[in-house]
Amino acid sequence: MIVIKAPSGRDADIVVVDGEAALAERVADRFIDEARVAIGTRGTFYVALAGGSTPKGAYELLARDPRRTEVDWENVRFFFGDERCVPPSDDASNYKMAKLAMFDPLKIDATHIFRMPGEADPQRAAAEYAEVLRTQLGERPRFDLIMLGMGPDGHTASLFPGSAPPADAPELVVAPFVPKLKAHRITLTPRVINAAKAVIIAAAGPTKTDVLERVLRGPYDPITYPVQLVAPVDGTLTWYVDRTAAAKLALF
Protein backbone atom coordinates (compact mmCIF):
# COMPACT_ATOMS: atom_id res chain seq x y z
CA MET A 1 0.00 0.00 0.00
CA ILE A 2 1.25 3.47 -0.92
CA VAL A 3 0.16 6.65 0.84
CA ILE A 4 0.06 9.90 -1.13
CA LYS A 5 -1.16 13.41 -0.48
CA ALA A 6 -4.13 13.93 -2.79
CA PRO A 7 -4.86 17.36 -4.40
CA SER A 8 -7.65 17.81 -1.83
CA GLY A 9 -4.91 17.99 0.79
CA ARG A 10 -5.89 14.74 2.49
CA ASP A 11 -3.97 11.50 2.53
CA ALA A 12 -5.12 8.66 0.29
CA ASP A 13 -3.97 5.06 0.28
CA ILE A 14 -3.35 3.43 -3.10
CA VAL A 15 -3.39 -0.33 -3.59
CA VAL A 16 -2.13 -1.48 -7.01
CA VAL A 17 -2.92 -4.99 -8.25
CA ASP A 18 -2.45 -7.03 -11.41
CA GLY A 19 -5.69 -6.94 -13.37
CA GLU A 20 -9.38 -6.47 -12.77
CA ALA A 21 -9.93 -9.97 -11.34
CA ALA A 22 -7.41 -9.28 -8.58
CA LEU A 23 -9.03 -5.89 -8.08
CA ALA A 24 -12.43 -7.47 -7.47
CA GLU A 25 -10.84 -9.83 -4.94
CA ARG A 26 -9.26 -6.97 -3.00
CA VAL A 27 -12.53 -5.03 -2.97
CA ALA A 28 -14.45 -8.10 -1.77
CA ASP A 29 -11.92 -8.72 0.99
CA ARG A 30 -12.08 -5.09 2.10
CA PHE A 31 -15.87 -5.42 2.31
CA ILE A 32 -15.42 -8.44 4.58
CA ASP A 33 -12.89 -6.65 6.79
CA GLU A 34 -15.09 -3.58 7.26
CA ALA A 35 -18.17 -5.74 7.90
CA ARG A 36 -16.41 -7.71 10.62
CA VAL A 37 -15.21 -4.58 12.39
CA ALA A 38 -18.59 -2.83 12.24
CA ILE A 39 -20.62 -5.86 13.32
CA GLY A 40 -18.16 -6.73 16.05
CA THR A 41 -18.17 -3.16 17.36
CA ARG A 42 -21.78 -2.05 16.95
CA GLY A 43 -23.71 -5.06 15.70
CA THR A 44 -24.61 -3.72 12.24
CA PHE A 45 -22.66 -2.93 9.07
CA TYR A 46 -23.95 -0.05 6.95
CA VAL A 47 -22.63 -0.05 3.40
CA ALA A 48 -23.38 1.98 0.26
CA LEU A 49 -22.85 -0.02 -2.93
CA ALA A 50 -21.52 1.09 -6.30
CA GLY A 51 -22.36 0.07 -9.83
CA GLY A 52 -19.81 -0.99 -12.43
CA SER A 53 -17.87 -4.06 -13.49
CA THR A 54 -15.36 -4.23 -10.63
CA PRO A 55 -18.03 -3.95 -7.90
CA LYS A 56 -20.11 -6.54 -9.74
CA GLY A 57 -17.15 -8.91 -9.69
CA ALA A 58 -16.67 -8.25 -5.99
CA TYR A 59 -20.36 -8.89 -5.25
CA GLU A 60 -20.22 -12.19 -7.12
CA LEU A 61 -17.18 -13.23 -5.09
CA LEU A 62 -18.92 -12.30 -1.85
CA ALA A 63 -21.89 -14.46 -2.82
CA ARG A 64 -19.72 -17.55 -3.40
CA ASP A 65 -17.66 -19.81 -1.15
CA PRO A 66 -15.44 -19.24 0.68
CA ARG A 67 -16.32 -15.56 1.17
CA ARG A 68 -20.08 -15.98 1.59
CA THR A 69 -19.49 -17.62 4.99
CA GLU A 70 -17.18 -14.86 6.20
CA VAL A 71 -19.87 -12.20 6.70
CA ASP A 72 -22.81 -12.19 9.11
CA TRP A 73 -25.25 -11.18 6.38
CA GLU A 74 -28.20 -10.85 8.74
CA ASN A 75 -26.51 -7.80 10.23
CA VAL A 76 -25.65 -5.99 6.99
CA ARG A 77 -27.75 -3.08 5.74
CA PHE A 78 -27.37 -2.26 2.06
CA PHE A 79 -27.74 1.18 0.51
CA PHE A 80 -26.63 2.68 -2.81
CA GLY A 81 -24.29 5.49 -3.70
CA ASP A 82 -26.19 6.37 -6.85
CA GLU A 83 -28.80 5.13 -9.28
CA ARG A 84 -30.03 5.68 -12.79
CA CYS A 85 -33.57 6.96 -13.22
CA VAL A 86 -34.95 3.62 -14.35
CA PRO A 87 -37.21 0.97 -12.79
CA PRO A 88 -35.54 -1.71 -10.63
CA SER A 89 -36.20 -4.28 -13.35
CA ASP A 90 -34.19 -2.33 -15.94
CA ASP A 91 -30.82 -3.78 -16.96
CA ALA A 92 -29.24 -0.36 -16.36
CA SER A 93 -30.29 -0.36 -12.70
CA ASN A 94 -27.48 -0.56 -10.14
CA TYR A 95 -29.97 -2.21 -7.81
CA LYS A 96 -30.75 -4.94 -10.34
CA MET A 97 -27.06 -5.64 -10.84
CA ALA A 98 -26.47 -6.02 -7.10
CA LYS A 99 -29.64 -8.08 -6.74
CA LEU A 100 -28.56 -10.62 -9.34
CA ALA A 101 -24.90 -10.67 -8.33
CA MET A 102 -25.28 -10.73 -4.54
CA PHE A 103 -28.71 -10.25 -2.95
CA ASP A 104 -30.44 -13.19 -4.63
CA PRO A 105 -27.63 -15.74 -4.24
CA LEU A 106 -27.25 -14.81 -0.57
CA LYS A 107 -31.03 -14.64 -0.01
CA ILE A 108 -30.72 -11.23 1.61
CA ASP A 109 -33.82 -10.14 3.51
CA ALA A 110 -35.55 -7.47 1.39
CA THR A 111 -36.07 -5.31 4.50
CA HIS A 112 -32.29 -5.00 4.78
CA ILE A 113 -31.94 -3.47 1.30
CA PHE A 114 -32.60 0.24 0.79
CA ARG A 115 -32.65 0.97 -2.92
CA MET A 116 -32.94 4.37 -4.54
CA PRO A 117 -36.38 4.64 -6.25
CA GLY A 118 -35.10 5.27 -9.76
CA GLU A 119 -38.57 4.94 -11.26
CA ALA A 120 -39.92 7.93 -9.30
CA ASP A 121 -39.71 11.62 -10.13
CA PRO A 122 -35.98 12.35 -9.65
CA GLN A 123 -36.35 15.20 -7.16
CA ARG A 124 -38.93 13.29 -5.14
CA ALA A 125 -36.74 10.19 -5.23
CA ALA A 126 -33.79 12.17 -3.88
CA ALA A 127 -35.89 13.64 -1.07
CA GLU A 128 -37.30 10.23 -0.18
CA TYR A 129 -33.88 8.63 -0.07
CA ALA A 130 -32.53 11.42 2.12
CA GLU A 131 -35.35 10.64 4.56
CA VAL A 132 -34.42 6.95 4.44
CA LEU A 133 -30.86 7.86 5.39
CA ARG A 134 -32.04 10.00 8.30
CA THR A 135 -34.37 7.28 9.53
CA GLN A 136 -31.78 4.51 9.32
CA LEU A 137 -28.57 6.39 10.10
CA GLY A 138 -29.59 9.59 11.89
CA GLU A 139 -29.55 13.26 10.99
CA ARG A 140 -25.84 13.04 10.16
CA PRO A 141 -25.61 9.75 8.30
CA ARG A 142 -22.29 7.97 8.63
CA PHE A 143 -21.68 4.81 6.64
CA ASP A 144 -19.16 2.22 7.68
CA LEU A 145 -18.16 1.80 4.04
CA ILE A 146 -18.98 3.62 0.82
CA MET A 147 -17.93 1.88 -2.37
CA LEU A 148 -17.24 4.05 -5.41
CA GLY A 149 -15.82 3.83 -8.90
CA MET A 150 -14.44 6.46 -11.24
CA GLY A 151 -15.41 7.13 -14.85
CA PRO A 152 -13.00 8.15 -17.64
CA ASP A 153 -14.30 11.71 -17.21
CA GLY A 154 -13.44 11.82 -13.50
CA HIS A 155 -16.98 11.35 -12.20
CA THR A 156 -17.80 9.21 -9.20
CA ALA A 157 -21.20 7.96 -8.00
CA SER A 158 -23.37 10.27 -10.13
CA LEU A 159 -21.30 13.36 -9.43
CA PHE A 160 -20.50 14.40 -12.98
CA PRO A 161 -18.35 17.27 -14.29
CA GLY A 162 -20.31 20.49 -14.24
CA SER A 163 -23.30 19.09 -12.34
CA ALA A 164 -21.86 17.93 -9.01
CA PRO A 165 -22.83 19.86 -5.85
CA PRO A 166 -19.97 21.51 -3.94
CA ALA A 167 -18.34 19.72 -1.03
CA ASP A 168 -20.15 21.89 1.52
CA ALA A 169 -23.64 21.55 0.02
CA PRO A 170 -26.09 20.68 2.83
CA GLU A 171 -28.17 18.10 0.93
CA LEU A 172 -27.76 14.39 1.61
CA VAL A 173 -29.07 13.18 -1.76
CA VAL A 174 -29.55 15.09 -5.01
CA ALA A 175 -30.88 14.35 -8.48
CA PRO A 176 -28.81 16.45 -10.91
CA PHE A 177 -29.50 16.64 -14.60
CA VAL A 178 -26.39 15.42 -16.43
CA PRO A 179 -26.23 17.13 -19.85
CA LYS A 180 -23.88 14.58 -21.43
CA LEU A 181 -26.33 11.81 -20.53
CA LYS A 182 -29.44 13.89 -21.21
CA ALA A 183 -30.87 12.39 -18.04
CA HIS A 184 -31.17 12.84 -14.31
CA ARG A 185 -29.26 10.67 -11.86
CA ILE A 186 -29.80 10.15 -8.14
CA THR A 187 -26.70 10.34 -5.98
CA LEU A 188 -25.29 10.72 -2.50
CA THR A 189 -23.62 14.08 -2.03
CA PRO A 190 -20.04 14.82 -0.97
CA ARG A 191 -21.41 15.60 2.50
CA VAL A 192 -22.53 12.00 2.97
CA ILE A 193 -19.57 10.43 1.21
CA ASN A 194 -17.02 12.39 3.23
CA ALA A 195 -18.70 11.53 6.52
CA ALA A 196 -18.07 7.79 6.01
CA LYS A 197 -15.67 5.81 8.16
CA ALA A 198 -14.14 4.27 5.03
CA VAL A 199 -14.42 5.09 1.34
CA ILE A 200 -12.95 2.95 -1.41
CA ILE A 201 -12.63 3.87 -5.08
CA ALA A 202 -11.96 1.15 -7.66
CA ALA A 203 -10.56 1.94 -11.09
CA ALA A 204 -9.15 -0.34 -13.78
CA GLY A 205 -8.16 -0.34 -17.41
CA PRO A 206 -6.60 1.97 -20.00
CA THR A 207 -9.54 4.39 -20.07
CA LYS A 208 -8.67 5.39 -16.48
CA THR A 209 -4.91 5.90 -16.91
CA ASP A 210 -4.85 9.56 -17.90
CA VAL A 211 -7.65 10.71 -15.65
CA LEU A 212 -6.22 8.91 -12.61
CA GLU A 213 -2.94 10.78 -13.09
CA ARG A 214 -4.77 14.11 -13.36
CA VAL A 215 -6.97 13.36 -10.35
CA LEU A 216 -4.13 12.29 -8.05
CA ARG A 217 -1.18 14.29 -9.40
CA GLY A 218 -2.80 17.35 -10.95
CA PRO A 219 -4.28 20.48 -9.38
CA TYR A 220 -7.45 20.42 -7.31
CA ASP A 221 -10.22 21.00 -9.84
CA PRO A 222 -13.39 19.21 -8.66
CA ILE A 223 -15.60 20.97 -11.19
CA THR A 224 -13.70 19.13 -13.92
CA TYR A 225 -12.93 16.01 -11.86
CA PRO A 226 -15.69 15.55 -9.26
CA VAL A 227 -13.97 12.48 -7.80
CA GLN A 228 -11.58 14.97 -6.18
CA LEU A 229 -14.48 15.97 -3.92
CA VAL A 230 -14.02 12.64 -2.13
CA ALA A 231 -11.99 13.51 0.97
CA PRO A 232 -13.28 11.82 4.14
CA VAL A 233 -13.25 14.22 7.09
CA ASP A 234 -12.73 11.61 9.80
CA GLY A 235 -12.31 8.41 7.83
CA THR A 236 -10.06 6.67 5.35
CA LEU A 237 -9.85 6.84 1.57
CA THR A 238 -8.37 3.92 -0.34
CA TRP A 239 -7.92 3.66 -4.08
CA TYR A 240 -7.87 0.13 -5.52
CA VAL A 241 -6.42 0.29 -9.01
CA ASP A 242 -4.86 -2.08 -11.51
CA ARG A 243 -1.41 -1.53 -12.99
CA THR A 244 -2.84 -0.26 -16.27
CA ALA A 245 -4.84 2.49 -14.59
CA ALA A 246 -1.84 3.38 -12.38
CA ALA A 247 0.72 3.37 -15.22
CA LYS A 248 1.36 7.14 -15.14
CA LEU A 249 1.53 7.55 -11.37
CA ALA A 250 5.19 6.47 -11.07
CA LEU A 251 4.39 4.30 -8.08
CA PHE A 252 6.36 1.23 -9.21
CORHU-V13349 format. One record per helix or strand. SS is the DSSP state (H for helix, E for strand). FROM is the first residue (numbers start at 0). LEN is the number of residues. If there is no record, write none. Layout:
BEGIN
ss=SS from=FROM len=LEN
ss=SS from=FROM len=LEN
END
This chain:
BEGIN
ss=E from=1 len=4
ss=E from=10 len=7
ss=H from=19 len=23
ss=E from=44 len=5
ss=H from=52 len=10
ss=H from=66 len=3
ss=H from=72 len=3
ss=E from=75 len=5
ss=E from=81 len=3
ss=H from=93 len=13
ss=H from=109 len=3
ss=E from=112 len=1
ss=H from=121 len=16
ss=E from=144 len=5
ss=E from=155 len=1
ss=E from=158 len=1
ss=E from=172 len=2
ss=E from=176 len=2
ss=E from=182 len=6
ss=H from=189 len=4
ss=E from=197 len=6
ss=H from=205 len=12
ss=H from=225 len=4
ss=E from=235 len=7
END
